[in-house]
């Protein structure tokens, strides 16, 4: 337990140290993380709906997740972002990500202490008179806990490093930033999951979501 707490503290310190070293403040991610390190499984697909309430505004979006193999999955995300400043209208945003499950908690050949995945992501948000494009990579750790009923709750954490390009009018600027997400996935049934998480970066806030197995 002490090792896990120490690792979490180090991750948070690295995020703040790295972000504060940049020349401008981060616009932050508008779609959060909302996934564990565990891949959904080959040929399986999920449809989700999510909402984020954060410093820069409110986001509402959906996603489609597909398992390309037992340990690899990808997601497409589409929705709207409502910036938190006067006279701003909701604008379209979209994103995509993928992950590869490097360690599997339920691996039959060896005992792993947690699920661990590595992946990449892209996110684009339209703004009044500009846009924000982000491209980066991340690492996700999660540990499943099973109740006596057979249902599971899966706490997770993600740290990301990304290139953030802000374009407004004739001005554009690119910087590297880091971010941290932490939350939990609750498996309400075999085909229905609930998510809740917090985000620490330029768009700090809370994100919630549900997903249904589609095929």
N, C-alpha and C positions, 0 to 999 in steps of 0.2 A: 504493500500500500504506500509506504514512504517513497519507494522508487517511482511509482506512477504519479504521485503528487509532485515530486521534484521535477519529473519530466514535463508535466503540464505547466509548472511555473517557468521553466526554462523556455518553453515554446511561447508563452505569453510575453516574456521579456524580449525575446528575439523579434517578435512581431512589432512591438512598440519601438524598439531600438532601430530596426530597419526602416520603418515607416517615417520616423521622425528625422531620419537622415536625408530625406528627399527635399528638393527645392520647393515643392508645392504640396498642398494637402491632397489626399486621395479622394477621388469621387466615390470609390467603394463599389462593391458588387451589389447589384440590385436583386439577384435571385438566390442569394445564400448558397447553401450546400444541399441539405435535405436528402442525404443518402448515407448509407453505412459503407464500410469497406467490403461487405459481402456482396458478391455478384448475384444477380437474380436467377441465373441458370440458362443453359442453352435453349434457344427457341422460345423462351417465355417473354411476354410483353406486359407492361403496366402503363396505365394512364393515370395521371395525377393532377390535382388542382391545389394551388398554393397562394399564400398571401404573406407579404412582408411589411412590417411597420418599423421604419428606421429613420435615422437622422435626416437623410436626404429626401425622403418621400415614401410613398406607399406603392408597393408593387403587387400586381395580381397576374398570375400566369399559370399555364398548364404545361405538362410535359408528357412525352412518350418515351418509355424505356424499353430497350430490347436487348436480350442476351445473345451475343454473337458466339459465345462458347460458355463452358461451365465457369470460367474465371474472367471473362471479358464482357462488358456491357457498354452501351452507348445511350445517350439521351438527347432528345431535341426539345427545346423549350421556347415558348412563345407567349407573349402577354403584353401588359401595359404598365407604364411607370408614371406616377403622378408626382412630380417634384414638389417639395415643400417650400414653395415661395409664391408670392402673390401673382395672380393672373396667369399662372402656368396651367396648361391643359395636359391631360394624360397623353403620353406618347408611346409609340410601339417599341418593344424591345424583344430581342431573341437571343438564344444561346444554344450551345451544344457542348457536351462533354463526354469523356470516356474514362474508364478505369480498368485496370488489370489487378485482380486479386492475387497478390504475391504470397501471402500467408493465409491459410484456411484454418480456422479454429477447430473445425470438425474433420481435419485431415486424418485419414485412417492409418497412414504410414508413419506419422510423427505427431507428437503433441505440441501444438503451437499455443502460446499464451493469449493470442488475440488474432483477429482478422486484420490484415494490413493490405492496403491497395495503393497503387500509384496511378496517376492519370493526368489528363490535360483538359483545358476548357477554353471556351471562347464566349464572350458576352458583348452584345452591342445594345446601347440605349440611346434613343433619339431624345434630344432636348430642344427647348426653345432656342433656335438660332445656332444649334451645335449638336455634337454627339460625343459619346464616350465609348471607346472600343478597348476591350481588355482581353489579353491572351496570356495564359499561364499554365503552370503545373501545380500539382498538389499531392499530398500524402494523407491518407485517411486511416485511422485506427478505430476499431470497434470491438466490443466484447459482448456476446450474447448471454443473457440470463433467462433461464426457463422456469416458469411457474409450475406449480403442481398440476394446473389445468392443462399444461402443454403449451400455452401461449408464451411468447418471449417478449422481453423488452431489451433493446440493444442500444446502450449508450455509445456515442461516437464522438470523435474529434477530428478536425481537419485543419491543416496548415497549408497555405498556398503562397506562391511567389508568382507575380504577374507583371507583365508590361502593360501599362495603362496609357492610352493615347487620347487626349482631350482635344477636340477641334471645335472652336467657336469663332464664327466669322472667318477672317483671314488669319487668325492665330491658331497654332497647334503646338502641342507640347507632349512629350513622351517621358515617362518616368517608371522606375520599378517600385513596386509596393508589395507588402506582405499582409496577410490576413489570417484570422483564426475563427473557426466555427466549432461550437460544441452543442450537442443535443442528444435526443433519444428517438428511436423508432419503436412504436408499440404495435405488435402484430395482433390486431383485434380478431382476426380470423385468418384462415389460410389464404384468402384472396383480398383482404382489406387491411391497410396499414395506416397508422397515424404518426405524424412527425411534429416535433417541436424543437426549436434550437435558438441559440443566440449567436450573434456575429460581432466580432471586434475587428473593424478596419475603418476606412473613411466613411462608410455607411453603416455604423453600428446600430443594431436593433434586434428585433425578434421576428422569427419566421415560423409559419405553421403550414401544415399540408396534410393531404390524404392521398392515397393511391389505391387503385383497384386493378386486379389482374384482368387483362383484356383477352389474352390468349396464351 
